[in-house]
Amino acid sequence: MSVSSYTCICKQTFTAQNYLSTHKHSCSHTKKRLSSAITSFKEFVAPLPTQSTSCGEGIVTPDLEGGDIDEGEEVSLAQQRTRRQNCQLPLRFRDVLPQPLPTAPMEVRDQPPESVGSVVTTDQRPALPTRKVFCTPPNIFGLVRQYFSSEPPSHDPEEYITLADLSFIPGSLPVTEEPPMFAVSSSDSQYHPYPNRLSFQLGNWYWNQGIQKSQGDYAKLLEILSDDTFNTADRINRQLGANKYDEGDEDEWEDEDAGWKKTPVSIKVPFSHTTDTPGPQSYQAAELYHHSLVAVMREKLANAQDDKLFHYEPYELHWKTPHLDREIPIYGDLYTSPAFLDAHSQLQESPRERGCDLPQVVAGLMFWSDATQLTSFGNAKLWPTYMYFGNESKYHRCKPSCNLSNHVAYFEMLPDLFKDFAGSTSEGATHCCRELFQEQWNILLDKEFLEAYAHRIVIHCCDGITCRFYPRIFMYSADYPEKVLIATIRNLGGCPCPCCLIPKDWIQNMGSTWDRQQHKTLEHNPQKRGTLVSAAHKLIYEKNYSVSSMLVESILKPESWVPTSNSFIDRLSPMGFNIFCALVVDLLHKFEISVWKMLFIHLLHIISAQDKDLIHQLDKRYKQTPTFGAATIRKFSANSSDMSCMVARNFEDLLQLLFTMAHWHGLAKLRMHSDLTLEIMDEVTSTLGQQFREFKTTVCAVYQTCKLHKEVEAHAQCHAKKAGKQTAGCKGKESCNLEKQAQSTQNFHALGDYVSTICWYGTSDLYSTELGELEHCSPKARYCHTDHKLFVKQLTQIEHQQARICHIRDRIVHRPHVEISELATSPEAHHRIGLTQNHQGDPAIIDDRMFRHNIARFNYTTYNVCRAQDVINPRTSHCNVMVLRSDTNIEDQGHRYMYGKVLGIYHVNVIYIRNGMINYTPSQMEFLWIHWYEPINQYVLRGCHVIPHFSSRRKHVDGLGMSANTGDKDD
């Protein structure tokens, strides 16, 4: 058999093509031949005449360093080439970068512009004063800022916003950015209480840069790297963590800050006349570790780093678009919401303090509280309360590295020893739990805070201007059990909503016009509640009636009140604050792991009633659904119907496969809303409620459903615990009506509140409990540094140490407001692939070569004017992209986008030799090898999620016709 041979121009022969290709890279004859060919080509194209400047629009004669080329002057071939200036891509191909909101100059308007008709009613919009309106010009997206003020604001945080602040691109530090360096100074006093710079860096490394270290490691490191002055490491930590409840400190902290306090909490425990010792008795339940809210505000407003991005004056955000003759209001942050504008307007119109003409500023307070488990195993729990400032952007609050969360208190629960004091009655213990919670809020809402709420805090700001700040509580985010404590109502009572008095039987009417009216007419009345609770208090604490007595129940049960005084109503209601309006909706707990979870369970019941084997088919299809994005859709478990170890994000992923629920859920999670999108959401809400009612009457009535096997076992275990013995035989066909439960809970009722809440406060990501759940990572990490015994006190000390180290660091080094370490590539670039040219295993084309890459990153501008990134990897399910159709295809097909599967990512080095040529330097040309689901040739926009069409069966059932390149064996 003859063997093929390959011969080079230098007469050497090779048995394989790849051997010849490798040889040509070092062959001198090949290089001389290529050089001769390039020289001949230059001589061929050199006599071409240059074009004059009048040859056409956009074509100009190149100049030499800004001057004209004289006749006979020797210039390079590249300089003789004509160039096209101001050449732009078609509009549909342009990648428009995010821009900060426009600043100066401002346009003065006598009246604000009229907006498009919206779902926001007249009584919901604040009655802003009639005076001059300062308005900025629109930016490239048509966004306009509008200030209702007599003069432009003196401090504009938008001036400090850069593209990096608007980018959410994960990755490593870009090459162009340098990490912040600590200033080297001869003075060591700026590191106090650390003796010098090195010891401070070690302390910062230990406390603020990870938890995988121990106190012993820290002490050994100090001992090795330092001299005798570093033997006081423990004293330094004690000094940094010193709080106001400590006594006998060796040294005082030189900067005034909001230290932790320890206050004993006592409650009155009622004993009825049927007990041996009737009457109320005092009981010291716990010791509360907390901050002073006013001290936290002073410390915040004195921080120069945070002051730059602190909005002292609210404004309205509008969208000015050519296809509408009016501006459309935009809802996003709290400081652009009607609620904040209303509070600001009322403050400016209120009578001023006598003899004071300082500027008046609203400090928007936002609270989160939720109990959390500190360990996966064990019973260590913490009940933290976080406070944020609504004057700051939500995009910075959601980044833990910005340190914008303020831990203001660690709430305590009733101790186990309380049963020895009060007995084992569940009604009395529940009542005392409510009393303890409200008493702890009484401590936080102290006289100093009430004085500031009514009359101001005078603070000299970092920009040299002295202002009067008025704290205003806008929202309190919590799950339903904690909202019951805050609103002092019965848990799942006859009127289960914390915000209104709608009966449980009316909840199924969610989304109807009548239901919207009931939301307004049945709002909680704090004055009426106070009268009823006072009457019940007299019966319990003066006449020694039981908390659950018939007389007390007859007073409070019709409206689901409880006989507990409400701290917010008693202390802040006289100043116009309504706690019931501040209890905003919670998408995480009220929808994703409540309404949707119950609906999903009942759908499983219906499938099981039809055919039990269909449950396994559903699990199989969920498992075959690909993932998408970093956390948009995660990998489904092999047994999704079992719902084991599933959290809210898992139910959210399951939800995205049902259209109407997914449509409503997507609208509810938008980070930027307008009146147009809220009108759509209002219609979808009505449709959702109507479909639920139809589902109950037409679908659920047909099937005789039974509980799943897992539910039966759980019910049996629960029943066995209550009965005190094991129950056997609970395995059969216990009927269930979960569709009724889904429509009779307060969570289903709350779906009708989202549109009005977004209209008044802003988008749901402002007050979602996800932010509080994210902040739970901080105390859980600090718990590892404690001895796991008296950990609450140690957590306060560690939190104070970390905060003070951050203050020292801010004095020495600039702390960026954006997480620069999260920027993998330049946000300006549309895409990025690797720079490696390691061509082992890459396909070769004659003497040139294509270089293969594993991943490609595509940056894009999101709908809420931020920069995000999709990562395309042909070897995984993250391989699908979408492009725009041409205008002619849109008219024919009716769909704007086309989709394809990326099979390979390549680049080649090319020399451009046509009009516009600059020189002979090779340029990198990047391209994708794509298998189009429909043929198209356009510009890649971003990645997309493609769900298999399961009902069409597999494409290659017989195993024939499969392509190894496209990887279509599972199609």
C-alpha angles and dihedrals in degrees: 000000000000119000120220116240131200120209127200123212087254087066095249115138127214132189097218136043094231091055089055092048092051091049094052091062090067102027111118093202091055092049092050091049092050091048091050091051092052091049091051091050091052091052090049096054098035098083091058107121119243119242122244125237091257096061094102148315114300094012116108135170112254117247132211111246092330097313134101120266111248120222111266093017114138111240133162122267091248092056091052091058118099118243132208113225130201091019112166135185118247113278095254090056098049118111103213112202121223115262130200116249112279119267126185143032100058130201118224116225127185092210132021116253120262115254131217115272109276144177089259107102124217094254090053096056115080117251096240118198119263105248141107118318120211112211131184123221115261119266124224091286094050095251114152129189119215124194122197097209141113090242138015117276116269092214121048116180091192088074089071097047115109134181089263090061090055095048126096099182114143120217143077135321113294118241093240093055123078122205115248114268127214113248113248110223133169090225115084095187092089089067094054127179086026111076096226146352097275094054091049091052089052091051091048090049093053101043104032106028109065139316103244092103135082137217089252092055090050094050092048091049092052091047093052100043102037143053133238094296089068095062088094095071092122091048090051092052091048090049093049091048095044114128137184092266091061120095131206099023113181094218134018123235106252096216120065109237141159102276125187121266131204116215126176114235120214128182135187112246113204119220116194125229089258092069128082094251108032122193136059119306128193118243127183100221103178148325115263120218108205147142128241106255091215091050090052090052093049092049091048096050092046092057108104093198094056094038092072093066097035113114109220094181128037125226141186118252117215135182115225111195130172096230093060125059093213136053118254120220115240123209122206125112126036094245089061095047127107089240093060092042090051093051090047092049093049090049094050092047095046120098111275126235112271112271095002124114099166119135113271117225131185114225105205112214123199122187132202125182132170135148115243139188110243096202136034090233126032135037102274106137136175130194105201127181118209127198126200132181116241089206088078127076117267089225089066096041091059092059112085091201090066089064094216095143117099117204100213101169145000105216121217130221129214109284122239090248090067089084090063089055102042105022129242102291109134094209093057093046092050091049092050091050089057091046092051093050093049092045091055090053088050087060092050093047091058129163092269092057093045090051090051091046091055104032110016144248115259110217130172103226127218093255091062096257120122113220139178111236122202115196114223124183109220105170144005116203120201142130121270099267090054093044086057088058093046095047092039094228132134118276107252091345128158090285100035099172115103090209106044144017099246110147121241092245091061096053093090089069091072113149097022124120090245091053091054090054092050090055089065101036095047099048117142115269110212093196094053091045091052091056093051095045092048090054091050091047092057091053093049103038102029105029094031097234117164118260089240097041119135093245093053091045092052090058101045109022099073090066097028096246125152127216095254127115114239114227094204093051096044096047108027105025093081087059094054101266119140114197092193092062091048093059095092128191121279116214095185100056102022099048117011098047097023121034096023093042092053092047091049091051092052091048086056088052091054093047091049091049090053097045128336091214089064089071090065091047090053091051090050093052093047089051091052092052108106124233123247135203127346094299107347097102118005129198112286120232121251090249107038093160091062090061092204117168091356122155133189096282091056092055088046090057091049090050095058090075095066114076109213095038090044091048092053092043092051092051092047091053097049112129093209124038135182133189088262095056091043090056088054091048091049090055092046090051090055090047091049093053092047092050091050090054092047090048090055096048102036108027107027093046091060097056128066098211129193133197119270120254092254092052092051091053092047091049091050093051092048092048091048092054092051094046093045093232140070116271119210133202099033092134108102139087106313106175120230135197103195091151087068091048091052090054097043101053128096089239091065090047090053092063088079092058099061099085094050092044093052090047092054106033106017136252123345096250087071094068104019114133087231087087091057091045089053092051090053086078089073099061090039090056092046091050088070089065094055130083089242092239115083088011100152093067091044091051090056091051093049092047089051092048092052092046093051093047088053089052091053090047092050090054092052107033135026112256108210117228091220126062096247090180088067094063108095096171136014108284090220093066118091093213143352135203129179122288097218119119097190098142102188106140093003119134115256128214110206105291096341126074141218118216120217123215131195101220141016125203119212119195119203140172114250128220091258092057098258133122119248136168139223121202116214117203116175091202094061138046088270090085104102124103136182130218136184120262119232117259092255092052091050090057091049101040101028092220123104101209140055127203136212144169118243111228099175144002117217146163134195132193111240139175115223111219105171133087110319093034113156105182143325095270110128116246127206114249115194124200142163131231103223135183102211119214081211124013113265140141111208145122117289112244103183144306121293140196116245117194119204116252095233097182091062092063123222121321095224105036093155093047093243127125096025119150122218090204097053093039092219099153090111096042 
